[in-house]
Amino acid sequence: MDRHSIVLKSYQLCRKSTVGGAEYQHALEVVFDVEEAKRRRSSLANPDASNNTRLSSNERRQKTACFVHSLLGKERVSHTSTRNQPKDLDVDSKMDKSMGNERLSQRSRMLTKRELSDMAWGVRELSKQLASVKLRLKGQTIFILTKVHDVTLIDKTREMVEWLLSKERNASYVVYVEITLEHNPIFNAKGLVPKDPSRAGRLKYWTNDLAAKHPLTFDLVITLGGDGTLLYASWLFQQIVPPVISFSLGSLGFLTKFDFALFRDTLANAFKDGVTVSLRLRFEGTVMRSQHKGQSHRDLVEELVGEEADNDFTHRAEGTFEILNDIVVDRGPNPTMSALEIFGDDEHFTTVQADGVCVATPTGSTAYNLAAGGSLCHPENPVILVTAICAHTLSFRPVILPDTIVLRVGVPYDARTGSWASFDGRERVELFPGDYVTISASRYPFANVMQPGRRSEDWVSSISRTLNWNSRQKQKAFKES
């Protein structure tokens, strides 16, 4: 069978028209080209699998179950006449807990082009529907994240925990705080329980491992801090992300939406009436290491654009990270600039000589991307922003790409020095000549709880407030003589 072009399905579309009073029919055969749907095999190598067996499309769908995808499945079968009407929706985030951890292992970069497009489209459609939907979470397990090294925030965290555990609440909430607070004298965990015997067993402690491997344990995440604390929440939940309510107690405030002084009313209304969720696009970044380092005269462009021989994987996957802001590949401690090759799907885009390249999500457009000269981008835009950091050629301009592209940023074999990759400012990894990073839209978006009725206004007000955007002294009017 010809692997370059295969007819998967064909049918006839008949169209009737009249020419000179005579009717005739046109037949159209629809042909799907496998080449448009393939992924390079080395990018399909799964670091968690013992073999390279490809999964069927149905198996992939079964392995992606989380509360977002469960809602997406329900939305597809819902009646179209009610789609544009505001409604409430009861959600039990524990409904997928039986799926097992093995269902979390599938990676977005392993999807075909068509599957990646379908996934991205589905998440965007669900995000639009959630704008008029309130999610009533049936669960009662709450994850609290704060800066444990900040004395002021520890005190505020204790205040919130005590309110949540109080017998005045209508539900017996189970509250998880970071394990380092268990013996913290300011938090004084032992002093919380004797005040009310009903609190016994309801104050628990989370670890990084618990958040990473058992995200469905939690129904709601509360962050106390700034944008960095919210990014850390995204880092802790590397795949499924419970809805996140962020209270602003930091120095920036692009992402944190709620005033801590009003946390009692905010949480009470959230538990009673439900929450409105905005799905923020995240990226999946994978470090790909070059195989067979001893071979000479290798060309990264030829390897990533050309065809691989059977069973000859030029690269292996080393680690995968889900990020909310950006992936940066830079020169690191090297005194000279980096040489980088950029690929989109199976095309070589360009060669870049610069201090580095910043690949940002729409959410991260106001972070390093903005400082490097990139564009501001509304978080609901389904795009990938590519910005060079101090490019050697002034002709390299910021590029905005669709989120259905799998981007690759690699170090050519003949580069003078290696580069370094960082993911949301964490997990800094050295890239040697021949290594590259794949970047694609993640199938696990970040579920950010929005203020009621302020879905679009929040972003506009945040950049106006934080950046003093387009603020200047008003031009004087002409005075008539």
C-alpha positions as CSV (number, residue, x, y, z in Angstrom):
1,M,0.0,0.0,0.0
2,D,1.3,3.5,-0.9
3,R,2.1,5.1,2.5
4,H,2.3,8.6,0.9
5,S,-1.3,8.7,-0.2
6,I,-4.2,6.4,0.7
7,V,-7.9,6.8,0.3
8,L,-9.4,6.4,3.7
9,K,-12.9,7.2,2.7
10,S,-14.6,8.3,-0.6
11,Y,-18.1,9.2,-1.5
12,Q,-19.9,11.2,-4.1
13,L,-21.3,14.6,-3.6
14,C,-23.9,15.2,-6.3
15,R,-24.7,18.8,-7.3
16,K,-27.4,19.6,-9.8
17,S,-27.2,22.7,-11.9
18,T,-28.8,23.9,-15.1
19,V,-26.8,24.9,-18.2
20,G,-28.9,25.6,-21.2
21,G,-31.9,24.0,-19.6
22,A,-30.1,20.6,-19.1
23,E,-29.4,19.1,-15.7
24,Y,-26.1,17.4,-15.0
25,Q,-24.3,16.1,-12.0
26,H,-20.8,16.6,-10.7
27,A,-19.1,13.8,-8.7
28,L,-16.5,14.7,-6.2
29,E,-14.2,12.1,-4.6
30,V,-12.8,13.1,-1.2
31,V,-9.3,11.8,-0.6
32,F,-7.5,12.1,2.7
33,D,-3.7,12.3,2.4
34,V,-1.8,10.5,5.2
35,E,1.1,12.8,4.7
36,E,-1.0,15.7,6.1
37,A,-1.7,13.7,9.2
38,K,1.6,12.1,10.1
39,R,4.1,12.9,12.8
40,R,7.8,12.2,12.6
41,R,8.5,8.9,14.3
42,S,11.2,10.2,16.6
43,S,8.7,12.7,18.0
44,L,6.3,9.9,18.6
45,A,8.8,8.0,20.8
46,N,7.2,7.8,24.2
47,P,9.7,8.0,27.1
48,D,7.2,6.1,29.4
49,A,6.6,3.2,27.1
50,S,8.6,0.1,26.6
51,N,7.9,-0.1,22.9
52,N,6.9,2.2,20.0
53,T,3.5,0.6,19.3
54,R,1.1,3.2,18.0
55,L,-2.3,3.5,19.7
56,S,-5.5,3.6,17.8
57,S,-7.6,6.8,17.7
58,N,-10.2,5.2,20.0
59,E,-7.6,4.2,22.5
60,R,-6.2,7.8,22.5
61,R,-9.6,9.2,23.2
62,Q,-10.1,6.8,26.1
63,K,-6.7,7.9,27.6
64,T,-7.6,11.6,27.7
65,A,-10.5,11.6,30.1
66,C,-10.5,14.5,32.5
67,F,-13.2,16.8,33.7
68,V,-12.7,19.2,30.7
69,H,-12.9,16.3,28.1
70,S,-15.9,14.8,29.9
71,L,-17.7,18.2,29.6
72,L,-16.6,18.3,26.0
73,G,-18.2,14.9,25.3
74,K,-21.4,16.0,27.0
75,E,-21.4,19.3,25.0
76,R,-21.3,17.4,21.7
77,V,-24.5,15.5,22.4
78,S,-26.4,18.4,24.0
79,H,-29.2,20.0,22.1
80,T,-28.0,22.9,19.9
81,S,-31.0,25.0,20.8
82,T,-29.8,25.5,24.3
83,R,-26.1,26.1,23.6
84,N,-26.4,29.9,23.6
85,Q,-28.5,30.1,26.8
86,P,-26.9,30.7,30.2
87,K,-27.2,27.6,32.3
88,D,-25.9,25.9,35.4
89,L,-24.0,22.6,35.2
90,D,-23.3,20.2,38.1
91,V,-19.8,18.7,37.8
92,D,-18.3,16.0,39.9
93,S,-14.6,16.2,39.3
94,K,-14.2,12.7,40.8
95,M,-16.2,11.1,38.0
96,D,-13.0,10.1,36.1
97,K,-11.0,8.9,39.1
98,S,-11.6,5.3,38.0
99,M,-9.7,5.9,34.8
100,G,-6.3,5.1,36.4
101,N,-3.0,6.9,36.1
102,E,-2.2,5.1,32.8
103,R,-4.7,7.3,31.0
104,L,-2.7,10.4,31.8
105,S,0.4,9.2,29.8
106,Q,-0.7,10.2,26.3
107,R,1.1,13.2,24.9
108,S,-0.1,15.9,22.6
109,R,3.0,15.7,20.4
110,M,2.0,12.1,19.7
111,L,-1.2,13.1,18.0
112,T,-1.5,13.3,14.2
113,K,-2.1,16.7,12.6
114,R,-5.8,16.0,12.3
115,E,-6.1,14.8,15.9
116,L,-4.2,17.8,17.2
117,S,-6.5,20.1,15.2
118,D,-9.6,18.3,16.5
119,M,-8.3,18.5,20.0
120,A,-7.5,22.2,19.8
121,W,-10.9,23.0,18.2
122,G,-12.7,21.0,20.8
123,V,-11.1,22.8,23.7
124,R,-11.8,26.2,22.1
125,E,-15.5,25.3,21.5
126,L,-15.8,24.2,25.1
127,S,-14.1,27.4,26.4
128,K,-16.7,29.4,24.5
129,Q,-19.6,27.4,26.0
130,L,-18.1,27.8,29.5
131,A,-18.4,31.6,29.2
132,S,-22.2,31.2,29.9
133,V,-22.0,28.2,32.2
134,K,-21.6,28.0,35.9
135,L,-19.9,24.9,37.2
136,R,-21.3,23.7,40.5
137,L,-18.6,21.4,42.0
138,K,-20.1,18.6,44.0
139,G,-16.8,17.8,45.6
140,Q,-15.6,19.2,48.9
141,T,-11.8,18.7,48.7
142,I,-9.8,22.0,48.5
143,F,-6.1,22.4,47.7
144,I,-4.5,25.6,49.0
145,L,-1.2,26.9,47.6
146,T,0.6,29.8,49.2
147,K,4.2,31.1,49.6
148,V,5.3,29.2,52.7
149,H,8.4,31.5,53.1
150,D,6.2,34.6,53.5
151,V,5.1,35.1,57.1
152,T,2.2,37.4,56.1
153,L,0.8,34.9,53.7
154,I,1.1,32.0,56.2
155,D,-1.1,34.0,58.6
156,K,-3.6,34.7,55.8
157,T,-3.6,31.0,54.9
158,R,-4.4,30.0,58.4
159,E,-7.3,32.5,58.5
160,M,-8.8,31.0,55.3
161,V,-8.3,27.4,56.5
162,E,-10.0,28.2,59.8
163,W,-12.9,29.7,58.0
164,L,-13.3,26.7,55.7
165,L,-13.1,24.2,58.6
166,S,-15.6,26.1,60.7
167,K,-18.9,24.4,61.6
168,E,-20.7,27.4,60.1
169,R,-20.0,26.1,56.7
170,N,-22.8,24.0,55.2
171,A,-20.4,21.3,54.1
172,S,-17.6,19.4,55.7
173,Y,-14.7,20.6,53.5
174,V,-11.4,18.7,53.5
175,V,-8.6,21.2,53.2
176,Y,-5.1,20.4,51.9
177,V,-2.1,22.7,52.7
178,E,1.5,22.2,51.9
179,I,3.2,19.6,54.1
180,T,5.8,22.2,55.3
181,L,3.1,24.0,57.2
182,E,2.3,20.9,59.4
183,H,5.0,22.0,62.0
184,N,5.1,25.7,61.1
185,P,4.7,27.7,64.4
186,I,2.9,30.6,62.7
187,F,0.4,28.3,61.0
188,N,-0.1,26.3,64.2
189,A,-1.9,23.4,62.7
190,K,-2.3,21.7,66.1
191,G,-4.1,24.7,67.4
192,L,-6.8,24.5,64.7
193,V,-8.4,21.2,65.6
194,P,-9.0,21.6,69.4
195,K,-11.3,24.6,68.8
196,D,-13.8,22.3,67.1
197,P,-13.8,18.4,67.3
198,S,-15.5,18.3,63.8
199,R,-12.3,19.5,62.2
200,A,-10.5,16.3,63.1
201,G,-9.2,14.5,60.0
202,R,-10.3,17.4,57.7
203,L,-7.0,19.2,57.6
204,K,-4.5,17.3,55.4
205,Y,-1.2,18.0,53.7
206,W,-0.2,17.8,50.1
207,T,3.1,17.0,48.5
208,N,4.4,17.6,45.0
209,D,4.0,13.9,44.2
210,L,0.3,13.8,45.3
211,A,-0.5,16.8,43.1
212,A,1.3,15.3,40.1
213,K,0.0,11.7,40.3
214,H,-3.4,12.2,41.8
215,P,-4.8,15.5,40.6
216,L,-8.4,14.2,40.8
217,T,-8.1,14.1,44.5
218,F,-8.9,17.8,44.6
219,D,-12.1,19.6,43.5
220,L,-10.8,23.2,43.7
221,V,-7.4,24.9,43.9
222,I,-7.0,28.2,45.8
223,T,-3.8,30.3,45.4
224,L,-2.7,33.0,47.7
225,G,0.0,35.2,46.1
226,G,0.9,36.7,42.8
227,D,1.2,35.5,39.2
228,G,4.2,33.4,40.2
229,T,2.1,31.4,42.6
230,L,-0.5,30.7,39.9
231,L,2.3,29.6,37.6
232,Y,3.5,27.3,40.3
233,A,0.0,25.8,40.6
234,S,0.2,25.1,36.8
235,W,3.6,23.5,37.4
236,L,2.4,21.2,40.2
237,F,-0.6,19.9,38.1
238,Q,1.3,18.8,35.1
239,Q,-1.7,17.3,33.4
240,I,-5.2,17.6,34.8
241,V,-5.8,21.0,36.5
242,P,-8.7,21.4,38.8
243,P,-10.5,24.9,38.7
244,V,-8.2,27.5,40.2
245,I,-9.4,30.5,42.2
246,S,-6.5,33.0,42.5
247,F,-6.4,35.7,45.3
248,S,-4.2,38.6,44.5
249,L,-1.5,39.0,47.1
250,G,1.5,39.6,44.9
251,S,3.2,42.5,43.0
252,L,1.8,42.1,39.5
253,G,-1.7,40.8,39.1
254,F,-2.0,39.9,35.4
255,L,-3.5,36.5,36.3
256,T,-4.8,36.8,39.9
257,K,-8.4,38.0,39.9
258,F,-9.8,38.1,43.4
259,D,-9.4,40.4,46.4
260,F,-8.3,38.5,49.5
261,A,-10.2,40.9,51.7
262,L,-13.4,39.5,50.2
263,F,-12.4,35.9,50.3
264,R,-15.4,34.8,52.5
265,D,-18.0,36.2,50.1
266,T,-16.1,35.0,47.1
267,L,-15.8,31.4,48.3
268,A,-19.3,31.3,49.7
269,N,-20.8,32.4,46.4
270,A,-18.5,30.0,44.5
271,F,-19.7,27.1,46.6
272,K,-23.4,28.2,46.4
273,D,-23.8,29.5,42.9
274,G,-20.9,27.8,41.0
275,V,-18.0,29.3,39.2
276,T,-17.3,30.5,35.6
277,V,-14.2,29.0,34.2
278,S,-11.9,30.2,31.4
279,L,-9.7,27.6,29.8
280,R,-6.2,29.0,29.3
281,L,-4.1,27.4,26.6
282,R,-1.0,25.5,27.9
283,F,1.9,24.2,25.9
284,E,3.5,20.8,26.1
285,G,7.2,20.9,25.7
286,T,9.4,17.8,25.3
287,V,13.2,17.7,25.3
288,M,14.4,15.4,22.4
289,R,18.0,14.1,22.7
290,S,20.0,13.2,19.7
291,Q,20.9,9.6,19.3
292,H,24.2,8.2,17.9
293,K,26.3,11.1,18.9
294,G,29.4,9.6,17.4
295,Q,28.3,9.8,13.8
296,S,29.8,12.7,11.8
297,H,28.4,15.0,9.1
298,R,24.9,15.1,10.6
299,D,22.5,17.8,9.6
300,L,19.6,18.7,12.0
301,V,17.5,20.1,9.1
302,E,17.9,17.0,7.1
303,E,17.0,14.8,10.0
304,L,13.9,16.7,11.1
305,V,12.5,17.3,7.6
306,G,13.7,14.2,5.8
307,E,12.4,10.6,6.3
308,E,13.8,8.3,8.9
309,A,14.9,4.7,8.0
310,D,12.8,1.9,9.5
311,N,13.6,1.4,13.2
312,D,16.2,4.2,13.1
313,F,15.1,6.9,15.6
314,T,17.4,9.9,15.3
315,H,16.1,11.3,18.7
316,R,14.6,10.1,21.9
317,A,12.3,11.9,24.3
318,E,13.8,12.7,27.7
319,G,11.2,14.8,29.6
320,T,7.9,16.5,29.0
321,F,6.5,19.6,30.7
322,E,3.2,21.4,30.7
323,I,3.6,25.2,30.8
324,L,1.3,28.1,31.1
325,N,3.6,31.1,30.2
326,D,6.5,30.3,27.9
327,I,9.3,28.0,26.8
328,V,12.6,29.8,26.4
329,V,15.7,28.5,24.6
330,D,18.6,30.8,25.2
331,R,22.4,30.9,25.2
332,G,22.6,30.4,29.0
333,P,26.1,31.1,30.5
334,N,27.7,31.0,27.0
335,P,29.3,34.4,26.1
336,T,28.3,34.1,22.5
337,M,24.9,34.1,20.9
338,S,22.9,30.9,20.2
339,A,22.4,29.4,16.8
340,L,18.9,27.8,16.6
341,E,16.9,26.0,13.9
342,I,13.1,26.5,14.0
343,F,10.7,24.0,12.4
344,G,6.9,24.0,12.1
345,D,5.4,20.5,11.5
346,D,7.6,19.1,8.7
347,E,8.9,22.4,7.4
348,H,12.1,24.3,8.2
349,F,11.0,27.8,9.1
350,T,14.3,29.6,9.6
351,T,17.7,29.7,11.3
352,V,18.0,32.2,14.1
353,Q,21.1,33.7,15.6
354,A,20.2,35.5,18.8
355,D,20.4,35.4,22.5
356,G,17.5,33.0,22.4
357,V,13.9,32.4,21.3
358,C,10.8,32.8,23.5
359,V,7.8,30.7,22.5
360,A,4.9,32.0,24.5
361,T,1.2,31.1,25.1
362,P,-1.4,33.9,24.8
363,T,-1.3,34.0,28.6
364,G,2.5,34.4,28.6
365,S,2.3,37.3,26.0
366,T,2.6,39.8,28.9
367,A,5.7,38.1,30.4
368,Y,9.1,37.5,28.8
369,N,7.5,37.7,25.4
370,L,6.5,41.3,26.0
371,A,9.9,42.3,27.4
372,A,11.6,40.8,24.3
373,G,9.5,42.9,22.0
374,G,6.6,40.5,21.2
375,S,3.0,41.3,20.8
376,L,0.3,41.6,23.5
377,C,-2.2,38.9,22.9
378,H,-5.7,38.3,24.4
379,P,-5.6,34.9,26.3
380,E,-8.6,33.6,24.3
381,N,-6.6,33.6,21.0
382,P,-5.6,30.1,19.9
383,V,-2.0,30.9,18.9
384,I,1.7,30.4,19.5
385,L,3.9,33.5,19.8
386,V,7.5,33.2,18.7
387,T,9.8,36.1,19.6
388,A,13.6,36.3,19.2
389,I,15.6,37.6,22.1
390,C,18.1,40.2,20.8
391,A,18.3,38.8,17.3
392,H,21.5,39.3,15.4
393,T,19.6,40.2,12.3
394,L,17.0,43.0,12.7
395,S,14.8,41.4,10.0
396,F,13.6,38.7,12.4
397,R,10.3,39.9,13.6
398,P,7.9,38.4,16.1
399,V,5.7,35.6,14.5
400,I,2.2,34.5,15.5
401,L,1.4,30.9,14.6
402,P,-1.7,28.8,14.9
403,D,-2.0,26.4,17.9
404,T,-2.3,23.4,15.6
405,I,1.4,23.5,14.7
406,V,4.0,21.4,16.4
407,L,7.0,23.7,16.7
408,R,10.6,22.5,17.1
409,V,13.5,24.6,18.3
410,G,16.8,22.8,18.0
411,V,20.6,23.3,18.2
412,P,22.3,22.5,14.9
413,Y,25.1,19.9,15.0
414,D,27.7,22.5,13.8
415,A,26.8,25.1,16.4
416,R,29.7,26.6,18.3
417,T,28.0,26.2,21.6
418,G,24.9,24.5,23.1
419,S,21.8,26.3,24.5
420,W,19.6,26.0,27.5
421,A,15.8,25.5,27.7
422,S,13.5,26.5,30.5
423,F,9.9,25.8,31.0
424,D,7.9,28.6,32.8
425,G,11.2,29.6,34.3
426,R,11.8,26.2,35.8
427,E,13.5,22.9,35.0
428,R,16.4,24.5,33.2
429,V,17.8,21.9,30.8
430,E,21.0,22.1,28.7
431,L,20.6,21.4,25.0
432,F,23.7,20.0,23.2
433,P,24.3,20.2,19.4
434,G,21.7,18.0,17.8
435,D,19.1,18.3,20.6
436,Y,15.8,20.0,20.2
437,V,12.5,20.9,22.0
438,T,9.1,20.1,20.6
439,I,6.3,22.6,21.5
440,S,2.6,21.9,20.9
441,A,-0.8,22.9,22.3
442,S,-1.5,20.8,25.4
443,R,-4.6,18.7,25.7
444,Y,-4.7,19.8,29.4
445,P,-5.7,23.5,29.5
446,F,-5.5,25.6,32.7
447,A,-8.9,26.0,34.2
448,N,-8.9,29.6,35.6
449,V,-11.9,30.8,37.6
450,M,-13.1,34.2,36.4
451,Q,-14.9,37.0,38.2
452,P,-18.6,36.9,37.4
453,G,-19.4,38.8,34.3
454,R,-15.8,40.0,33.7
455,R,-14.5,37.4,31.1
456,S,-13.0,40.0,28.7
457,E,-12.8,43.0,30.9
458,D,-10.3,41.4,33.3
459,W,-7.5,41.2,30.7
460,V,-8.1,44.8,29.4
461,S,-8.1,46.2,33.0
462,S,-5.1,44.2,34.0
463,I,-2.8,45.5,31.2
464,S,-4.1,49.0,31.7
465,R,-3.5,48.9,35.4
466,T,-0.2,47.0,35.4
467,L,1.5,48.4,32.2
468,N,-0.1,51.9,32.2
469,W,-1.0,50.9,28.7
470,N,-1.2,53.8,26.2
471,S,-1.1,56.3,29.1
472,R,0.2,59.7,28.4
473,Q,-0.5,63.3,29.1
474,K,-3.5,64.5,27.1
475,Q,-2.6,66.8,24.1
476,K,-3.5,70.4,24.7
477,A,-6.3,71.9,22.7
478,F,-5.7,74.9,20.4
479,K,-6.7,78.2,21.8
480,E,-8.6,80.6,19.6
481,S,-7.2,84.1,19.3
